[in-house]
């Protein structure tokens, strides 16, 4: 199923984007009132909502409150033709994901779609799930994760900068949000992915810009530091930040002030800074890829998150949590891990950590057709099969075992075709099983059609 974006805005802001987004497999819905939007959300369950705050009769707070009351975790992005830092802070604190100045930028929209795709969750109005509480949970009994959690608790109410390090997928952002939620700070929690934006956009995102500062800057835009005033800003993957921009960040930390791009007014802020990295940042400093003075400023409180492979039985605890989550999400009966599946989970090295485990459990929940989740449901190789036809499955497995080596393109094709067969031709479910986007799957299928291959 293709992605759906609901726009509550003037058509002039949406029509320039229509063709490009449609080509990427995105369905656009355009409405001009919150009342119509609430009805549409119940019927369509869009993946994203973009709302124009200065559209006559629009009350963004009403929309945000309604979504929270109905436990709908749909990201809401606010944009406006005439913005202000005051409105931005108010709406961000009310639950908006971001606040932009019109016109809408296709590049930023694509970044949003890409970054939200892997973590997007919507749920049925008939069975509300408390996803806001779920995001706050840090699950684990291993001493290493408990030590990290205890340190986060102790330093939460201070203003000291925190540098959270750990491999990709260990839950660094979850710890950052935990620190903010226990800090007592009244401002918003603002997250910035330093790796997702090019330098010229990242500077504007962090510090804002004045009207006319560069081509396309048709109005003043508050930056993320301004929006995070009296709150917390998370600089995710800080080592990806350009070295020239690091100097400007250092000034904000030292002086608690900055200038907008193209501006002359100095803006004072009170912001708690948390940075994350999955690299060896000290090695980056030695290689002159990261400023030493900025490292010392950020590393006031170092917080290291252990990889999943070092957390022992926590992998089973987390596995059960994700199984319960996905069974509820897909309205499936409860499932449990078999003993063999538990042994495999404990032995696996988990290069993708908790994120890899989450994806694996979602896949297993979808594939298992009875009470138990077995090792075969993890789809560790190309032996995808239909459990209702075990004899044919064994024949396929035997045939495949005779071909110990094959071209990667051929293996990829077999995986895709078997996933489609397994899901009854459902492109959305097949893409989830394979861990790729629907768009990528569609492109592959178009290639196979040109080769004369029958598509299930």
Secondary structure as GFF3:
##gff-version 3
##sequence-region A 1 456
A	DSSP	beta_strand	3	8	.	.	.	ID=ss1
A	DSSP	alpha_helix	11	23	.	.	.	ID=ss2
A	DSSP	beta_strand	26	31	.	.	.	ID=ss3
A	DSSP	alpha_helix	34	44	.	.	.	ID=ss4
A	DSSP	beta_strand	48	52	.	.	.	ID=ss5
A	DSSP	alpha_helix	60	69	.	.	.	ID=ss6
A	DSSP	beta_strand	75	80	.	.	.	ID=ss7
A	DSSP	alpha_helix	85	94	.	.	.	ID=ss8
A	DSSP	beta_strand	98	101	.	.	.	ID=ss9
A	DSSP	alpha_helix	106	117	.	.	.	ID=ss10
A	DSSP	alpha_helix	131	136	.	.	.	ID=ss11
A	DSSP	alpha_helix	143	155	.	.	.	ID=ss12
A	DSSP	beta_strand	162	165	.	.	.	ID=ss13
A	DSSP	alpha_helix	172	181	.	.	.	ID=ss14
A	DSSP	beta_strand	189	193	.	.	.	ID=ss15
A	DSSP	alpha_helix	199	207	.	.	.	ID=ss16
A	DSSP	alpha_helix	224	227	.	.	.	ID=ss17
A	DSSP	beta_strand	232	236	.	.	.	ID=ss18
A	DSSP	three_ten_helix	238	240	.	.	.	ID=ss19
A	DSSP	alpha_helix	243	255	.	.	.	ID=ss20
A	DSSP	beta_strand	257	259	.	.	.	ID=ss21
A	DSSP	beta_strand	266	268	.	.	.	ID=ss22
A	DSSP	beta_strand	272	277	.	.	.	ID=ss23
A	DSSP	alpha_helix	281	286	.	.	.	ID=ss24
A	DSSP	alpha_helix	292	298	.	.	.	ID=ss25
A	DSSP	beta_strand	301	304	.	.	.	ID=ss26
A	DSSP	three_ten_helix	308	310	.	.	.	ID=ss27
A	DSSP	alpha_helix	314	329	.	.	.	ID=ss28
A	DSSP	beta_strand	336	337	.	.	.	ID=ss29
A	DSSP	alpha_helix	339	347	.	.	.	ID=ss30
A	DSSP	alpha_helix	353	367	.	.	.	ID=ss31
A	DSSP	beta_strand	372	373	.	.	.	ID=ss32
A	DSSP	three_ten_helix	375	378	.	.	.	ID=ss33
A	DSSP	alpha_helix	390	401	.	.	.	ID=ss34
A	DSSP	alpha_helix	408	422	.	.	.	ID=ss35
A	DSSP	alpha_helix	427	434	.	.	.	ID=ss36
A	DSSP	alpha_helix	438	450	.	.	.	ID=ss37
###
